């Protein structure tokens, strides 16, 4: 301690070449600024607690946002297909996409909905873009890791807005014969808890989205 005081006094010796009582008192009252070891440890402990609480909350929020964005994309795509069928007075289909980066984009199978969706006029081979069919819009899936559980590779809407070519799915029991409704369970690889969404498609053309698993 005496060494520190002598060091401080030496630093200020130029200002007070003749150290009197007042000058010496002013020098000794100087305090070093900064964090002590205890203060640093407390700060680190608080930071660790905030990270432990905040990271799971952020992860859950990000997963919820991905699930919501994916569900809204599917809902918008199906509503567009139906409205185009009514406005054009012709059959319009929506199908899964084999490769969203392909040129031109082609339809996939029931396992490819996670890649994206294609809305197109469907006057030729049902569920396939051919002949005079026109691609109306491609919807790329907004996030990686999308999972879609369904038995349909495509859904077709007629000029009245009715849906056809619906395939029965185990997640949608009591769908009737012929199939009156089908569903698509939308999820993410990182989703947990209440993040799944279910898209219901009825033969009447009604499209409904709800939270939770399909039933």
C-alpha positions in Angstrom: 0.0 0.0 0.0 2.8 2.4 0.9 4.4 1.5 -2.5 1.2 2.4 -4.4 1.0 5.7 -2.5 4.6 6.5 -3.2 4.0 5.6 -6.9 1.0 8.0 -7.1 2.9 10.7 -5.4 5.7 10.3 -7.9 3.3 10.6 -10.8 2.1 13.9 -9.5 5.4 15.2 -8.4 5.8 17.4 -11.4 2.6 19.2 -10.5 3.6 19.5 -7.0 7.4 19.7 -6.9 7.1 21.0 -3.3 4.5 18.7 -1.8 2.7 20.5 1.0 -0.1 19.2 3.0 -2.9 20.3 0.7 -1.2 18.9 -2.4 -0.4 15.6 -0.7 -4.0 15.3 0.6 -5.3 15.8 -3.0 -3.0 13.1 -4.4 -4.0 10.6 -1.7 -7.7 11.2 -2.4 -7.3 10.0 -6.0 -9.1 6.7 -6.6 -8.5 4.2 -9.4 -11.6 3.6 -11.6 -12.8 0.3 -13.0 -14.3 -3.0 -11.9 -13.1 -5.0 -8.9 -12.9 -8.7 -9.2 -16.1 -9.2 -7.2 -18.0 -6.7 -9.5 -16.7 -8.5 -12.6 -17.8 -11.9 -11.3 -21.3 -10.6 -10.5 -21.6 -9.0 -13.9 -20.6 -12.3 -15.6 -23.1 -14.3 -13.4 -25.9 -11.9 -14.4 -24.9 -12.2 -18.1 -24.9 -16.0 -17.9 -28.4 -16.0 -16.3 -29.8 -13.7 -19.0 -28.4 -15.9 -21.8 -29.7 -19.1 -20.2 -33.2 -17.5 -20.0 -33.1 -15.6 -23.3 -31.7 -18.1 -25.8 -34.6 -20.7 -25.3 -37.1 -17.9 -25.6 -35.5 -16.6 -28.8 -35.3 -20.1 -30.3 -39.0 -20.7 -29.5 -40.0 -17.4 -31.0 -38.0 -18.0 -34.2 -39.5 -21.5 -34.5 -43.0 -20.1 -34.1 -42.4 -17.4 -36.7 -41.1 -20.0 -39.2 -44.2 -22.2 -38.6 -46.6 -19.2 -39.0 -44.8 -18.0 -42.2 -45.0 -21.5 -43.7 -48.7 -21.9 -42.9 -49.6 -18.5 -44.3 -47.7 -19.3 -47.5 -49.7 -22.5 -48.0 -53.0 -20.7 -47.2 -52.2 -17.9 -49.7 -51.2 -20.3 -52.4 -54.4 -22.5 -52.1 -56.6 -19.4 -52.0 -54.9 -18.0 -55.1 -55.5 -21.3 -57.0 -59.2 -21.3 -56.2 -59.7 -17.6 -57.0 -57.8 -18.0 -60.3 -60.0 -20.9 -61.2 -63.2 -18.9 -60.6 -61.9 -15.7 -62.3 -60.6 -17.6 -65.4 -63.6 -19.9 -65.5 -61.3 -22.9 -66.0 -59.5 -25.6 -64.0 -56.5 -24.5 -62.0 -54.3 -26.8 -59.9 -51.8 -26.4 -57.2 -49.1 -29.0 -56.8 -45.9 -29.6 -54.9 -42.6 -28.6 -56.5 -39.9 -31.1 -57.4 -37.2 -28.4 -57.5 -38.0 -24.7 -56.9 -34.8 -23.7 -58.7 -35.5 -25.6 -61.9 -36.4 -23.8 -65.1 -39.1 -24.4 -65.8 -40.5 -25.5 -62.4 -42.3 -28.8 -62.6 -44.7 -30.6 -60.2 -43.4 -33.1 -57.7 -45.1 -35.8 -55.7 -46.8 -35.9 -52.2 -43.4 -35.8 -50.5 -42.2 -32.6 -52.2 -44.5 -30.0 -50.7 -41.7 -28.9 -48.4 -39.8 -27.5 -51.5 -42.6 -25.2 -52.6 -45.9 -24.9 -54.4 -46.9 -24.2 -58.0 -50.2 -22.7 -59.2 -51.0 -23.4 -62.8 -53.9 -23.7 -65.3 -54.6 -27.4 -65.7 -56.3 -28.2 -69.0 -54.2 -31.1 -70.0 -52.9 -34.0 -68.0 -54.3 -33.5 -64.5 -51.7 -32.5 -61.9 -49.0 -31.8 -64.5 -47.9 -28.8 -66.5 -48.2 -29.7 -70.1 -49.7 -28.6 -73.4 -51.2 -25.1 -73.1 -51.0 -25.0 -69.3 -49.7 -21.7 -67.9 -47.7 -21.4 -64.7 -49.4 -18.7 -62.7 -47.1 -18.4 -59.6 -44.4 -20.4 -57.8 -44.4 -20.2 -54.0 -41.0 -21.1 -52.6 -41.1 -22.5 -49.1 -39.9 -19.6 -46.9 -37.7 -21.6 -44.6 -35.6 -24.7 -44.6 -36.6 -27.9 -42.8 -40.3 -27.7 -43.8 -42.2 -30.9 -43.3 -45.6 -31.5 -45.0 -47.6 -34.7 -44.3 -50.3 -35.3 -46.9 -51.4 -37.9 -49.5 -52.1 -35.4 -52.2 -49.5 -34.5 -54.8 -51.8 -31.8 -56.2 -55.3 -30.3 -55.7 -57.5 -29.1 -58.6 -60.2 -26.4 -58.5 -62.9 -26.0 -61.1 -64.6 -22.9 -62.4 -67.1 -23.0 -59.5 -64.3 -23.1 -57.0 -64.9 -26.7 -56.0 -61.9 -28.9 -55.1 -61.4 -32.3 -56.7 -58.9 -35.1 -56.8 -58.7 -35.1 -53.1 -57.0 -38.1 -51.6 -58.0 -39.6 -48.2 -55.4 -39.2 -45.5 -55.0 -41.0 -42.2 -54.8 -37.7 -40.4 -58.2 -36.7 -41.7 -60.6 -39.5 -40.6 -64.2 -39.8 -41.7 -63.4 -38.0 -45.0 -66.2 -39.9 -46.7 -66.6 -41.7 -50.1 -66.0 -39.9 -52.4 -63.5 -38.0 -50.3 -65.1 -34.8 -49.0 -62.1 -33.3 -47.4 -58.4 -33.8 -47.0 -55.7 -32.1 -44.9 -52.0 -31.2 -44.8 -50.1 -31.2 -41.6 -47.4 -28.5 -41.7 -44.4 -28.6 -39.5 -40.7 -27.7 -39.1 -37.8 -30.0 -38.2 -37.0 -27.7 -35.3 -40.6 -27.2 -34.2 -41.8 -28.5 -30.8 -44.9 -28.3 -28.7 -47.9 -26.5 -30.3 -46.1 -25.3 -33.5 -47.7 -27.7 -36.0 -50.4 -26.2 -38.3 -53.2 -28.1 -40.2 -54.5 -27.0 -43.6 -58.0 -28.4 -44.3 -59.3 -28.5 -47.9 -62.9 -29.5 -48.5 -64.5 -30.6 -51.7 -66.7 -27.4 -51.6 -63.4 -25.4 -52.0 -63.4 -24.2 -48.4 -59.8 -23.8 -47.1 -59.2 -23.6 -43.4 -56.0 -23.2 -41.4 -55.8 -24.1 -37.7 -53.1 -24.5 -35.1 -52.1 -27.9 -33.8 -52.0 -31.3 -35.4 -54.6 -32.5 -38.0 -57.5 -34.6 -36.7 
